[in-house]
Amino acid sequence: MIDPDEYCREVEAYLCRKNDGHLVRIVGPAFERVRSWAVQGIPARVTCAGIDRYFERYYRRGPRRRPVRIEFCEADVLDAFDDWRRVVGVATSVSADESPAEEAPGPSRRRSSLHAHIEEAIARLTALRGSTRAAGVPPERLEETVRALDQVLAAARQVVRGEAREAVITQLADLDAQLLEAASAALPDAGRAEIAAEVEEELSPFKARMTAEAYRSATQSAARRIVRDRFALPRIVFE
């Protein structure tokens, strides 16, 4: 199980780094809030991803004016946890005793259009081809995926409905799976072992409440998510 005190120390250290080294202590009500995330089973990696989401919006508003407190990030942390549960397949609920403090507009759950989603995936993959983040992923796989997405985009720009739309979505899911498979195959044995340990740590708070089949499926999904994050690969699948 997650150690709440260690969890809070890890989140505090990450928040300080995001605040350019400025010391922002997590104490009092803020400590209890973060501790509740640990009790709910929110992985520290997911909490940090939620903090990242807040900072991305904060910097878009202009120069940073003052250090960000953890309370401001709660909506993004819970949103990131919802996304994690959906991707991994963990069924649990998240609730907070209090409404999160507001510093900037909360994250939007608005779904992008199909063609906009594909355009974004193409842009991110194109940028990755010249980046060290995707080092290890066969360059030809990135190139093939971009070319395939270009073809899918032509159909998606039309008014795609019914079976035609579902066919496009299926193509995207296949391309996503193929890219993740190529990235996983590029990992050394030590990398795979490290990911397996991370997956076990993330899912340990939920394992006792899951069937063997559900846990196996969640393990696979969590491993794919970590591979995606490690290589900064975009989500091509459209959900």
C-alpha positions as YAML, in Angstrom:
chain: A
units: angstrom
residues:
- id: 1
  name: MET
  ca: [0.00, 0.00, 0.00]
- id: 2
  name: ILE
  ca: [1.05, 3.60, -0.52]
- id: 3
  name: ASP
  ca: [2.80, 5.18, 2.47]
- id: 4
  name: PRO
  ca: [0.91, 8.50, 2.86]
- id: 5
  name: ASP
  ca: [3.80, 10.31, 4.56]
- id: 6
  name: GLU
  ca: [6.33, 9.26, 1.92]
- id: 7
  name: TYR
  ca: [3.78, 10.11, -0.75]
- id: 8
  name: CYS
  ca: [3.38, 13.65, 0.61]
- id: 9
  name: ARG
  ca: [7.15, 14.14, 0.73]
- id: 10
  name: GLU
  ca: [7.47, 13.00, -2.88]
- id: 11
  name: VAL
  ca: [4.68, 15.32, -4.06]
- id: 12
  name: GLU
  ca: [6.13, 18.23, -2.08]
- id: 13
  name: ALA
  ca: [9.57, 17.71, -3.64]
- id: 14
  name: TYR
  ca: [8.03, 17.61, -7.12]
- id: 15
  name: LEU
  ca: [5.98, 20.75, -6.49]
- id: 16
  name: CYS
  ca: [9.10, 22.59, -5.31]
- id: 17
  name: ARG
  ca: [10.94, 21.59, -8.49]
- id: 18
  name: LYS
  ca: [8.04, 22.81, -10.62]
- id: 19
  name: ASN
  ca: [8.20, 26.09, -8.68]
- id: 20
  name: ASP
  ca: [11.83, 26.54, -9.78]
- id: 21
  name: GLY
  ca: [13.16, 25.41, -6.43]
- id: 22
  name: HIS
  ca: [10.99, 27.72, -4.35]
- id: 23
  name: LEU
  ca: [10.08, 25.93, -1.11]
- id: 24
  name: VAL
  ca: [6.32, 25.33, -0.98]
- id: 25
  name: ARG
  ca: [5.57, 23.22, 2.07]
- id: 26
  name: ILE
  ca: [2.62, 20.84, 2.16]
- id: 27
  name: VAL
  ca: [1.38, 21.20, 5.73]
- id: 28
  name: GLY
  ca: [-1.90, 21.53, 7.61]
- id: 29
  name: PRO
  ca: [-5.02, 21.25, 5.43]
- id: 30
  name: ALA
  ca: [-2.85, 20.86, 2.31]
- id: 31
  name: PHE
  ca: [-1.11, 17.85, 3.90]
- id: 32
  name: GLU
  ca: [-4.46, 16.24, 4.71]
- id: 33
  name: ARG
  ca: [-5.62, 16.86, 1.14]
- id: 34
  name: VAL
  ca: [-2.57, 15.23, -0.41]
- id: 35
  name: ARG
  ca: [-2.66, 12.43, 2.15]
- id: 36
  name: SER
  ca: [-6.24, 11.69, 1.06]
- id: 37
  name: TRP
  ca: [-4.97, 11.22, -2.51]
- id: 38
  name: ALA
  ca: [-2.57, 8.57, -1.24]
- id: 39
  name: VAL
  ca: [-5.35, 6.86, 0.71]
- id: 40
  name: GLN
  ca: [-7.54, 6.85, -2.43]
- id: 41
  name: GLY
  ca: [-4.71, 5.13, -4.29]
- id: 42
  name: ILE
  ca: [-3.81, 7.90, -6.73]
- id: 43
  name: PRO
  ca: [-0.31, 6.97, -7.96]
- id: 44
  name: ALA
  ca: [2.32, 9.63, -7.29]
- id: 45
  name: ARG
  ca: [3.16, 9.60, -11.00]
- id: 46
  name: VAL
  ca: [-0.44, 10.52, -11.78]
- id: 47
  name: THR
  ca: [-0.46, 13.26, -9.15]
- id: 48
  name: CYS
  ca: [2.66, 14.75, -10.72]
- id: 49
  name: ALA
  ca: [0.99, 14.60, -14.14]
- id: 50
  name: GLY
  ca: [-1.94, 16.56, -12.69]
- id: 51
  name: ILE
  ca: [0.47, 19.17, -11.32]
- id: 52
  name: ASP
  ca: [2.02, 19.40, -14.79]
- id: 53
  name: ARG
  ca: [-1.41, 20.08, -16.28]
- id: 54
  name: TYR
  ca: [-1.97, 22.98, -13.93]
- id: 55
  name: PHE
  ca: [1.44, 24.51, -14.64]
- id: 56
  name: GLU
  ca: [0.90, 24.23, -18.40]
- id: 57
  name: ARG
  ca: [-2.27, 26.34, -18.11]
- id: 58
  name: TYR
  ca: [-0.66, 28.69, -15.61]
- id: 59
  name: TYR
  ca: [2.26, 29.52, -17.90]
- id: 60
  name: ARG
  ca: [-0.07, 30.03, -20.86]
- id: 61
  name: ARG
  ca: [-1.60, 32.91, -18.95]
- id: 62
  name: GLY
  ca: [1.71, 34.79, -18.94]
- id: 63
  name: PRO
  ca: [4.73, 35.11, -16.61]
- id: 64
  name: ARG
  ca: [4.42, 33.27, -13.32]
- id: 65
  name: ARG
  ca: [3.48, 35.73, -10.57]
- id: 66
  name: ARG
  ca: [3.90, 33.66, -7.41]
- id: 67
  name: PRO
  ca: [4.60, 30.07, -6.35]
- id: 68
  name: VAL
  ca: [1.82, 27.58, -7.01]
- id: 69
  name: ARG
  ca: [0.31, 25.84, -3.98]
- id: 70
  name: ILE
  ca: [-0.80, 22.22, -4.16]
- id: 71
  name: GLU
  ca: [-4.43, 23.18, -3.48]
- id: 72
  name: PHE
  ca: [-4.59, 24.90, -6.87]
- id: 73
  name: CYS
  ca: [-3.69, 21.62, -8.60]
- id: 74
  name: GLU
  ca: [-6.39, 19.41, -7.07]
- id: 75
  name: ALA
  ca: [-8.87, 19.61, -9.96]
- id: 76
  name: ASP
  ca: [-6.11, 18.64, -12.39]
- id: 77
  name: VAL
  ca: [-4.87, 15.83, -10.15]
- id: 78
  name: LEU
  ca: [-8.34, 14.30, -9.91]
- id: 79
  name: ASP
  ca: [-8.85, 14.80, -13.64]
- id: 80
  name: ALA
  ca: [-5.55, 13.03, -14.35]
- id: 81
  name: PHE
  ca: [-6.63, 10.20, -12.03]
- id: 82
  name: ASP
  ca: [-9.93, 9.85, -13.89]
- id: 83
  name: ASP
  ca: [-7.99, 9.58, -17.15]
- id: 84
  name: TRP
  ca: [-5.64, 7.01, -15.61]
- id: 85
  name: ARG
  ca: [-8.54, 4.90, -14.32]
- id: 86
  name: ARG
  ca: [-10.23, 5.01, -17.71]
- id: 87
  name: VAL
  ca: [-7.08, 3.98, -19.57]
- id: 88
  name: VAL
  ca: [-6.00, 1.30, -17.09]
- id: 89
  name: GLY
  ca: [-9.50, 0.04, -16.34]
- id: 90
  name: VAL
  ca: [-9.52, 0.55, -12.56]
- id: 91
  name: ALA
  ca: [-13.05, 1.08, -11.22]
- id: 92
  name: THR
  ca: [-13.09, 3.25, -8.14]
- id: 93
  name: SER
  ca: [-14.43, 6.63, -7.15]
- id: 94
  name: VAL
  ca: [-12.63, 9.78, -6.17]
- id: 95
  name: SER
  ca: [-14.15, 12.34, -3.88]
- id: 96
  name: ALA
  ca: [-12.83, 15.33, -2.02]
- id: 97
  name: ASP
  ca: [-14.01, 16.66, 1.31]
- id: 98
  name: GLU
  ca: [-13.74, 20.20, 0.07]
- id: 99
  name: SER
  ca: [-13.94, 21.98, -3.24]
- id: 100
  name: PRO
  ca: [-10.48, 22.68, -4.68]
- id: 101
  name: ALA
  ca: [-9.10, 26.17, -4.45]
- id: 102
  name: GLU
  ca: [-9.42, 28.08, -7.69]
- id: 103
  name: GLU
  ca: [-6.51, 29.91, -9.27]
- id: 104
  name: ALA
  ca: [-7.19, 29.31, -12.95]
- id: 105
  name: PRO
  ca: [-10.02, 27.80, -14.99]
- id: 106
  name: GLY
  ca: [-10.30, 24.05, -14.48]
- id: 107
  name: PRO
  ca: [-9.32, 21.56, -17.15]
- id: 108
  name: SER
  ca: [-11.72, 21.09, -20.00]
- id: 109
  name: ARG
  ca: [-13.10, 17.67, -20.81]
- id: 110
  name: ARG
  ca: [-14.29, 18.79, -24.20]
- id: 111
  name: ARG
  ca: [-13.53, 16.15, -26.80]
- id: 112
  name: SER
  ca: [-11.69, 17.30, -29.91]
- id: 113
  name: SER
  ca: [-13.03, 16.51, -33.37]
- id: 114
  name: LEU
  ca: [-11.76, 13.42, -35.11]
- id: 115
  name: HIS
  ca: [-9.73, 15.28, -37.73]
- id: 116
  name: ALA
  ca: [-8.28, 17.68, -35.11]
- id: 117
  name: HIS
  ca: [-7.23, 14.69, -33.01]
- id: 118
  name: ILE
  ca: [-5.41, 13.15, -35.97]
- id: 119
  name: GLU
  ca: [-3.73, 16.45, -36.88]
- id: 120
  name: GLU
  ca: [-2.42, 16.77, -33.33]
- id: 121
  name: ALA
  ca: [-1.07, 13.20, -33.39]
- id: 122
  name: ILE
  ca: [0.70, 13.88, -36.69]
- id: 123
  name: ALA
  ca: [2.23, 17.10, -35.33]
- id: 124
  name: ARG
  ca: [3.52, 15.39, -32.19]
- id: 125
  name: LEU
  ca: [4.94, 12.42, -34.07]
- id: 126
  name: THR
  ca: [6.63, 14.73, -36.57]
- id: 127
  name: ALA
  ca: [8.26, 16.64, -33.70]
- id: 128
  name: LEU
  ca: [9.38, 13.36, -32.11]
- id: 129
  name: ARG
  ca: [11.32, 12.34, -35.19]
- id: 130
  name: GLY
  ca: [13.87, 15.01, -34.36]
- id: 131
  name: SER
  ca: [13.79, 14.47, -30.59]
- id: 132
  name: THR
  ca: [15.79, 12.30, -28.22]
- id: 133
  name: ARG
  ca: [12.63, 11.41, -26.26]
- id: 134
  name: ALA
  ca: [11.71, 8.71, -28.76]
- id: 135
  name: ALA
  ca: [15.25, 7.34, -29.02]
- id: 136
  name: GLY
  ca: [14.97, 3.58, -29.37]
- id: 137
  name: VAL
  ca: [11.70, 3.62, -31.28]
- id: 138
  name: PRO
  ca: [12.52, 2.58, -34.87]
- id: 139
  name: PRO
  ca: [12.48, 5.79, -36.96]
- id: 140
  name: GLU
  ca: [10.84, 3.90, -39.80]
- id: 141
  name: ARG
  ca: [7.91, 3.04, -37.49]
- id: 142
  name: LEU
  ca: [7.40, 6.73, -36.69]
- id: 143
  name: GLU
  ca: [7.58, 7.57, -40.39]
- id: 144
  name: GLU
  ca: [5.16, 4.80, -41.35]
- id: 145
  name: THR
  ca: [2.70, 5.91, -38.67]
- id: 146
  name: VAL
  ca: [2.78, 9.53, -39.86]
- id: 147
  name: ARG
  ca: [2.17, 8.45, -43.46]
- id: 148
  name: ALA
  ca: [-0.72, 6.22, -42.40]
- id: 149
  name: LEU
  ca: [-2.24, 9.03, -40.37]
- id: 150
  name: ASP
  ca: [-2.00, 11.38, -43.34]
- id: 151
  name: GLN
  ca: [-4.15, 8.94, -45.30]
- id: 152
  name: VAL
  ca: [-6.64, 8.52, -42.47]
- id: 153
  name: LEU
  ca: [-6.87, 12.30, -42.09]
- id: 154
  name: ALA
  ca: [-8.18, 12.70, -45.63]
- id: 155
  name: ALA
  ca: [-11.19, 10.55, -44.77]
- id: 156
  name: ALA
  ca: [-11.68, 12.11, -41.34]
- id: 157
  name: ARG
  ca: [-11.93, 15.62, -42.82]
- id: 158
  name: GLN
  ca: [-15.08, 14.58, -44.61]
- id: 159
  name: VAL
  ca: [-18.39, 14.19, -42.85]
- id: 160
  name: VAL
  ca: [-17.71, 10.71, -41.50]
- id: 161
  name: ARG
  ca: [-20.65, 9.00, -39.84]
- id: 162
  name: GLY
  ca: [-21.80, 5.54, -38.91]
- id: 163
  name: GLU
  ca: [-19.74, 2.62, -40.15]
- id: 164
  name: ALA
  ca: [-17.32, 4.86, -42.05]
- id: 165
  name: ARG
  ca: [-16.49, 6.76, -38.88]
- id: 166
  name: GLU
  ca: [-16.08, 3.55, -36.89]
- id: 167
  name: ALA
  ca: [-13.69, 2.25, -39.56]
- id: 168
  name: VAL
  ca: [-11.51, 5.34, -39.14]
- id: 169
  name: ILE
  ca: [-11.53, 4.96, -35.35]
- id: 170
  name: THR
  ca: [-10.56, 1.29, -35.70]
- id: 171
  name: GLN
  ca: [-7.65, 2.27, -37.94]
- id: 172
  name: LEU
  ca: [-6.45, 4.73, -35.31]
- id: 173
  name: ALA
  ca: [-6.63, 2.07, -32.59]
- id: 174
  name: ASP
  ca: [-4.60, -0.33, -34.74]
- id: 175
  name: LEU
  ca: [-1.94, 2.30, -35.47]
- id: 176
  name: ASP
  ca: [-1.75, 3.18, -31.77]
- id: 177
  name: ALA
  ca: [-1.28, -0.47, -30.78]
- id: 178
  name: GLN
  ca: [1.38, -1.04, -33.44]
- id: 179
  name: LEU
  ca: [3.37, 2.02, -32.36]
- id: 180
  name: LEU
  ca: [3.27, 1.04, -28.68]
- id: 181
  name: GLU
  ca: [4.29, -2.51, -29.56]
- id: 182
  name: ALA
  ca: [7.30, -1.19, -31.48]
- id: 183
  name: ALA
  ca: [8.26, 1.07, -28.57]
- id: 184
  name: SER
  ca: [7.93, -1.78, -26.06]
- id: 185
  name: ALA
  ca: [10.10, -4.04, -28.22]
- id: 186
  name: ALA
  ca: [12.78, -1.33, -28.27]
- id: 187
  name: LEU
  ca: [13.13, -1.40, -24.47]
- id: 188
  name: PRO
  ca: [16.08, -3.27, -22.94]
- id: 189
  name: ASP
  ca: [15.36, -6.02, -20.41]
- id: 190
  name: ALA
  ca: [16.19, -3.66, -17.55]
- id: 191
  name: GLY
  ca: [13.66, -1.15, -18.88]
- id: 192
  name: ARG
  ca: [10.93, -3.78, -19.04]
- id: 193
  name: ALA
  ca: [11.67, -4.88, -15.48]
- id: 194
  name: GLU
  ca: [11.51, -1.29, -14.28]
- id: 195
  name: ILE
  ca: [8.14, -0.77, -15.94]
- id: 196
  name: ALA
  ca: [6.82, -4.01, -14.45]
- id: 197
  name: ALA
  ca: [7.81, -2.78, -10.99]
- id: 198
  name: GLU
  ca: [6.13, 0.58, -11.60]
- id: 199
  name: VAL
  ca: [2.93, -1.13, -12.75]
- id: 200
  name: GLU
  ca: [2.85, -3.35, -9.66]
- id: 201
  name: GLU
  ca: [3.32, -0.31, -7.41]
- id: 202
  name: GLU
  ca: [0.57, 1.66, -9.16]
- id: 203
  name: LEU
  ca: [-1.99, -1.14, -9.04]
- id: 204
  name: SER
  ca: [-1.20, -2.57, -5.61]
- id: 205
  name: PRO
  ca: [-3.87, -0.45, -3.81]
- id: 206
  name: PHE
  ca: [-6.55, -1.88, -6.11]
- id: 207
  name: LYS
  ca: [-5.40, -5.47, -6.63]
- id: 208
  name: ALA
  ca: [-7.40, -7.00, -3.77]
- id: 209
  name: ARG
  ca: [-10.64, -5.60, -5.25]
- id: 210
  name: MET
  ca: [-10.01, -6.85, -8.79]
- id: 211
  name: THR
  ca: [-10.60, -10.20, -10.44]
- id: 212
  name: ALA
  ca: [-7.59, -11.98, -11.90]
- id: 213
  name: GLU
  ca: [-8.72, -11.12, -15.43]
- id: 214
  name: ALA
  ca: [-9.34, -7.47, -14.57]
- id: 215
  name: TYR
  ca: [-5.94, -7.22, -12.92]
- id: 216
  name: ARG
  ca: [-4.23, -8.78, -15.93]
- id: 217
  name: SER
  ca: [-5.97, -6.34, -18.25]
- id: 218
  name: ALA
  ca: [-5.14, -3.38, -16.00]
- id: 219
  name: THR
  ca: [-1.51, -4.49, -15.86]
- id: 220
  name: GLN
  ca: [-1.26, -4.49, -19.64]
- id: 221
  name: SER
  ca: [-2.97, -1.11, -19.93]
- id: 222
  name: ALA
  ca: [-0.78, 0.45, -17.23]
- id: 223
  name: ALA
  ca: [2.38, -0.86, -18.90]
- id: 224
  name: ARG
  ca: [1.29, 0.60, -22.24]
- id: 225
  name: ARG
  ca: [0.60, 3.95, -20.58]
- id: 226
  name: ILE
  ca: [4.07, 4.03, -19.01]
- id: 227
  name: VAL
  ca: [5.68, 3.14, -22.33]
- id: 228
  name: ARG
  ca: [3.72, 5.95, -23.97]
- id: 229
  name: ASP
  ca: [4.88, 8.43, -21.33]
- id: 230
  name: ARG
  ca: [8.48, 7.23, -21.44]
- id: 231
  name: PHE
  ca: [8.76, 7.81, -25.19]
- id: 232
  name: ALA
  ca: [6.41, 10.85, -25.20]
- id: 233
  name: LEU
  ca: [4.18, 9.12, -27.76]
- id: 234
  name: PRO
  ca: [0.81, 10.74, -28.51]
- id: 235
  name: ARG
  ca: [-2.48, 8.93, -28.02]
- id: 236
  name: ILE
  ca: [-3.50, 7.99, -31.54]
- id: 237
  name: VAL
  ca: [-6.48, 5.96, -30.42]
- id: 238
  name: PHE
  ca: [-9.66, 8.08, -30.41]
- id: 239
  name: GLU
  ca: [-11.86, 7.51, -27.36]
...
